[in-house]
Amino acid sequence: MTGPFSARREIWHRLFNVACAALGLAILSPVLSLLALCIWLCDGRPVMFSQMRVGRYGREFRIWKFRTMRSGAIGCAVTAAGDPRITALGARLRRFKLDELPQLLNVLRGDMNLVGPRPEAPQYVNRESPVWQAILSVRPGLTDLATLLHRDEEALLGSSVDAAGFYRRSVLPAKLQLSLQYQRTRSFVRDLKLIWLTIRYSLAPEQFDRESIRKTFGTGAEHVGYTYSLSPAVDR
């Protein structure tokens, strides 16, 4: 009975994600249009940015965002605070996570869910690792516990002289462990709570409270302990 139950639950879960993504795109269409116009007027074309990411079962897909960097800018795959490639408008979009809104299209297409591990660029994925195999067994998402706890990731990376190395050695392993932890205790109610907190802290980033999130989801400090050695100005 486990098989049919799991299949039925996944169908309903997928329908919920499609319905929410479609409703979100419909409600937010004026906002999306306004943001696209602002980018076009301030920074020119293109308005959108896309990048290949690794999704469920290792299948690669194209993720969509509003462009927040200078057109044609190249450099490190991870972005740290103060990155000169980021435009003035782009910095505002990233602060409120508005650049991520086009990924509702990815949810609608079936590439992603609302909640799930954030999809990584291929160069950061080790498909032979048991940890990565567990992560890739589920559909990636717009947000999850690791994403919420690391919403100030750019500031964390900005504290390091080697942002890419720090991300690969410290930040990414911590995020993977948090994602696995959330998968083991996941429920529909917890997903709804996670979505609400993601929206709340996107609208009011100055209220971001990592300790409160940890207590809400019963997360141990061992997975994000490296952040507490940073100065208050960085670990905000």
Contacts in CASP RR format, 6 or more apart in sequence:
PFRMAT RR
TARGET T0000
AUTHOR 0000-0000-0000
METHOD contacts of the structure
MODEL  1
MTGPFSARREIWHRLFNVACAALGLAILSPVLSLLALCIWLCDGRPVMFS
QMRVGRYGREFRIWKFRTMRSGAIGCAVTAAGDPRITALGARLRRFKLDE
LPQLLNVLRGDMNLVGPRPEAPQYVNRESPVWQAILSVRPGLTDLATLLH
RDEEALLGSSVDAAGFYRRSVLPAKLQLSLQYQRTRSFVRDLKLIWLTIR
YSLAPEQFDRESIRKTFGTGAEHVGYTYSLSPAVDR
13 113 0 8 1.000
13 188 0 8 1.000
14 110 0 8 1.000
14 113 0 8 1.000
17 107 0 8 1.000
17 110 0 8 1.000
17 113 0 8 1.000
17 114 0 8 1.000
18 107 0 8 1.000
18 108 0 8 1.000
18 110 0 8 1.000
20 107 0 8 1.000
20 114 0 8 1.000
21 104 0 8 1.000
21 105 0 8 1.000
21 107 0 8 1.000
21 108 0 8 1.000
21 114 0 8 1.000
22 108 0 8 1.000
24 104 0 8 1.000
25 32 0 8 1.000
25 104 0 8 1.000
25 105 0 8 1.000
25 108 0 8 1.000
28 101 0 8 1.000
28 104 0 8 1.000
31 101 0 8 1.000
32 101 0 8 1.000
32 102 0 8 1.000
35 66 0 8 1.000
35 93 0 8 1.000
35 98 0 8 1.000
35 101 0 8 1.000
36 47 0 8 1.000
36 48 0 8 1.000
36 66 0 8 1.000
38 89 0 8 1.000
39 47 0 8 1.000
39 66 0 8 1.000
39 67 0 8 1.000
39 89 0 8 1.000
39 90 0 8 1.000
40 47 0 8 1.000
42 87 0 8 1.000
42 88 0 8 1.000
42 89 0 8 1.000
43 67 0 8 1.000
43 70 0 8 1.000
43 71 0 8 1.000
43 87 0 8 1.000
43 89 0 8 1.000
43 90 0 8 1.000
44 71 0 8 1.000
45 71 0 8 1.000
46 67 0 8 1.000
46 71 0 8 1.000
47 66 0 8 1.000
47 67 0 8 1.000
48 64 0 8 1.000
48 65 0 8 1.000
48 66 0 8 1.000
48 67 0 8 1.000
48 102 0 8 1.000
49 64 0 8 1.000
49 65 0 8 1.000
49 66 0 8 1.000
49 67 0 8 1.000
49 68 0 8 1.000
49 69 0 8 1.000
50 62 0 8 1.000
50 63 0 8 1.000
50 64 0 8 1.000
50 65 0 8 1.000
51 62 0 8 1.000
51 63 0 8 1.000
51 65 0 8 1.000
51 121 0 8 1.000
52 60 0 8 1.000
52 61 0 8 1.000
52 62 0 8 1.000
52 63 0 8 1.000
52 121 0 8 1.000
52 122 0 8 1.000
53 60 0 8 1.000
53 61 0 8 1.000
53 62 0 8 1.000
53 63 0 8 1.000
53 119 0 8 1.000
53 120 0 8 1.000
53 121 0 8 1.000
53 122 0 8 1.000
53 140 0 8 1.000
54 60 0 8 1.000
54 119 0 8 1.000
54 120 0 8 1.000
54 121 0 8 1.000
54 122 0 8 1.000
54 125 0 8 1.000
54 127 0 8 1.000
54 136 0 8 1.000
55 61 0 8 1.000
55 111 0 8 1.000
55 112 0 8 1.000
55 119 0 8 1.000
55 136 0 8 1.000
55 139 0 8 1.000
55 140 0 8 1.000
56 136 0 8 1.000
56 137 0 8 1.000
56 138 0 8 1.000
56 139 0 8 1.000
56 140 0 8 1.000
57 136 0 8 1.000
57 137 0 8 1.000
58 125 0 8 1.000
58 127 0 8 1.000
58 136 0 8 1.000
60 122 0 8 1.000
61 106 0 8 1.000
61 111 0 8 1.000
61 119 0 8 1.000
63 103 0 8 1.000
63 106 0 8 1.000
63 111 0 8 1.000
63 112 0 8 1.000
63 119 0 8 1.000
64 102 0 8 1.000
64 103 0 8 1.000
64 105 0 8 1.000
64 106 0 8 1.000
65 99 0 8 1.000
65 100 0 8 1.000
65 102 0 8 1.000
65 103 0 8 1.000
66 90 0 8 1.000
66 93 0 8 1.000
66 98 0 8 1.000
66 99 0 8 1.000
66 101 0 8 1.000
66 102 0 8 1.000
67 90 0 8 1.000
67 99 0 8 1.000
68 86 0 8 1.000
68 87 0 8 1.000
68 89 0 8 1.000
68 90 0 8 1.000
68 91 0 8 1.000
68 93 0 8 1.000
68 94 0 8 1.000
68 99 0 8 1.000
69 83 0 8 1.000
69 85 0 8 1.000
69 86 0 8 1.000
69 87 0 8 1.000
69 90 0 8 1.000
70 85 0 8 1.000
70 86 0 8 1.000
70 87 0 8 1.000
73 85 0 8 1.000
75 85 0 8 1.000
76 163 0 8 1.000
76 164 0 8 1.000
77 121 0 8 1.000
77 123 0 8 1.000
77 124 0 8 1.000
77 164 0 8 1.000
78 157 0 8 1.000
78 163 0 8 1.000
78 164 0 8 1.000
78 167 0 8 1.000
79 85 0 8 1.000
79 86 0 8 1.000
79 154 0 8 1.000
79 157 0 8 1.000
79 163 0 8 1.000
80 154 0 8 1.000
80 157 0 8 1.000
80 158 0 8 1.000
80 160 0 8 1.000
80 163 0 8 1.000
81 154 0 8 1.000
81 155 0 8 1.000
81 157 0 8 1.000
81 158 0 8 1.000
82 154 0 8 1.000
82 158 0 8 1.000
83 154 0 8 1.000
86 94 0 8 1.000
90 99 0 8 1.000
92 98 0 8 1.000
93 99 0 8 1.000
94 154 0 8 1.000
95 205 0 8 1.000
96 202 0 8 1.000
96 203 0 8 1.000
96 205 0 8 1.000
97 151 0 8 1.000
97 198 0 8 1.000
97 202 0 8 1.000
98 202 0 8 1.000
100 142 0 8 1.000
103 112 0 8 1.000
103 142 0 8 1.000
104 142 0 8 1.000
106 112 0 8 1.000
107 113 0 8 1.000
107 114 0 8 1.000
107 141 0 8 1.000
107 142 0 8 1.000
110 139 0 8 1.000
111 139 0 8 1.000
111 140 0 8 1.000
112 119 0 8 1.000
112 139 0 8 1.000
112 140 0 8 1.000
112 141 0 8 1.000
112 142 0 8 1.000
113 139 0 8 1.000
113 140 0 8 1.000
113 141 0 8 1.000
113 142 0 8 1.000
114 141 0 8 1.000
114 142 0 8 1.000
114 143 0 8 1.000
114 191 0 8 1.000
114 195 0 8 1.000
115 141 0 8 1.000
115 142 0 8 1.000
115 143 0 8 1.000
115 144 0 8 1.000
115 186 0 8 1.000
115 191 0 8 1.000
115 194 0 8 1.000
115 195 0 8 1.000
116 138 0 8 1.000
116 139 0 8 1.000
116 140 0 8 1.000
116 141 0 8 1.000
116 142 0 8 1.000
116 143 0 8 1.000
116 144 0 8 1.000
116 179 0 8 1.000
116 182 0 8 1.000
117 135 0 8 1.000
117 138 0 8 1.000
117 140 0 8 1.000
117 141 0 8 1.000
117 144 0 8 1.000
117 146 0 8 1.000
117 175 0 8 1.000
117 176 0 8 1.000
117 179 0 8 1.000
118 140 0 8 1.000
118 141 0 8 1.000
118 143 0 8 1.000
118 144 0 8 1.000
118 146 0 8 1.000
118 147 0 8 1.000
118 175 0 8 1.000
119 140 0 8 1.000
119 141 0 8 1.000
120 172 0 8 1.000
124 167 0 8 1.000
124 168 0 8 1.000
124 172 0 8 1.000
125 132 0 8 1.000
125 136 0 8 1.000
126 132 0 8 1.000
127 133 0 8 1.000
127 136 0 8 1.000
131 176 0 8 1.000
131 177 0 8 1.000
131 180 0 8 1.000
132 176 0 8 1.000
134 180 0 8 1.000
134 183 0 8 1.000
135 176 0 8 1.000
135 179 0 8 1.000
135 180 0 8 1.000
138 183 0 8 1.000
142 198 0 8 1.000
143 194 0 8 1.000
143 195 0 8 1.000
143 198 0 8 1.000
144 178 0 8 1.000
144 179 0 8 1.000
144 182 0 8 1.000
144 194 0 8 1.000
145 178 0 8 1.000
145 179 0 8 1.000
145 181 0 8 1.000
145 182 0 8 1.000
145 194 0 8 1.000
145 213 0 8 1.000
145 217 0 8 1.000
145 219 0 8 1.000
146 174 0 8 1.000
146 175 0 8 1.000
146 176 0 8 1.000
146 178 0 8 1.000
146 179 0 8 1.000
146 182 0 8 1.000
147 175 0 8 1.000
147 198 0 8 1.000
148 194 0 8 1.000
148 197 0 8 1.000
148 198 0 8 1.000
148 201 0 8 1.000
148 213 0 8 1.000
149 178 0 8 1.000
149 210 0 8 1.000
149 213 0 8 1.000
149 214 0 8 1.000
149 219 0 8 1.000
149 223 0 8 1.000
149 224 0 8 1.000
150 156 0 8 1.000
150 171 0 8 1.000
150 174 0 8 1.000
150 175 0 8 1.000
150 224 0 8 1.000
151 201 0 8 1.000
151 205 0 8 1.000
151 208 0 8 1.000
152 208 0 8 1.000
152 235 0 8 1.000
152 236 0 8 1.000
153 171 0 8 1.000
155 234 0 8 1.000
155 235 0 8 1.000
155 236 0 8 1.000
156 166 0 8 1.000
156 171 0 8 1.000
156 227 0 8 1.000
156 230 0 8 1.000
156 234 0 8 1.000
156 235 0 8 1.000
157 163 0 8 1.000
157 166 0 8 1.000
157 167 0 8 1.000
157 171 0 8 1.000
158 234 0 8 1.000
159 230 0 8 1.000
159 231 0 8 1.000
159 234 0 8 1.000
160 166 0 8 1.000
170 226 0 8 1.000
171 226 0 8 1.000
174 223 0 8 1.000
174 224 0 8 1.000
174 225 0 8 1.000
174 226 0 8 1.000
177 223 0 8 1.000
178 219 0 8 1.000
178 223 0 8 1.000
178 224 0 8 1.000
181 219 0 8 1.000
181 223 0 8 1.000
182 190 0 8 1.000
182 194 0 8 1.000
182 217 0 8 1.000
185 217 0 8 1.000
190 217 0 8 1.000
193 216 0 8 1.000
194 217 0 8 1.000
197 213 0 8 1.000
197 216 0 8 1.000
200 207 0 8 1.000
201 207 0 8 1.000
201 208 0 8 1.000
208 236 0 8 1.000
210 224 0 8 1.000
210 227 0 8 1.000
213 219 0 8 1.000
214 220 0 8 1.000
214 221 0 8 1.000
214 224 0 8 1.000
221 228 0 8 1.000
227 235 0 8 1.000
228 235 0 8 1.000
END
